[in-house]
Amino acid sequence: MAALDVASISVLYAASFAILFVGYLTAISSKDVIRLLISLEMMFGAVFMALIPLFSVAAHTAFGIAVITIFASSGELLILISAIVILDRQKKDIHTAVITIGGDQV
């Protein structure tokens, strides 16, 4: 397997950072739970993309990090899906404006 050169590693890290940044901005400005879920998955995808160059240098370390990231991503996905289902059953809506915090209406 050919090693990646510095230019392609830089492009991968730049693209990964751009996807992570867009996911972060979408997460803090999301108005409903579905957009929040999509933005969190974009951020996890950016982390996976940043692991690609590490596989050419330290494959065992990259594999360990990838397994931990996969478990964290799947756990996060299951929690968010259950939160969407619970929110839909309680409020009959998935917009975050109907969520109450501490009994107060947001």
Number of C-alpha atoms within 10 A of each C-alpha: 4 5 9 15 9 10 9 11 15 13 11 18 19 13 15 22 17 14 20 22 16 14 24 17 12 18 20 10 12 17 14 16 19 16 16 20 19 16 24 21 18 21 22 21 18 21 19 16 18 18 20 17 20 17 16 13 12 10 14 11 12 18 14 11 15 17 11 11 16 14 11 13 17 12 12 16 16 12 12 17 15 12 14 19 14 13 18 13 11 11 11 11 16 20 17 15 11 14 16 10 8 7 7 7 9 10
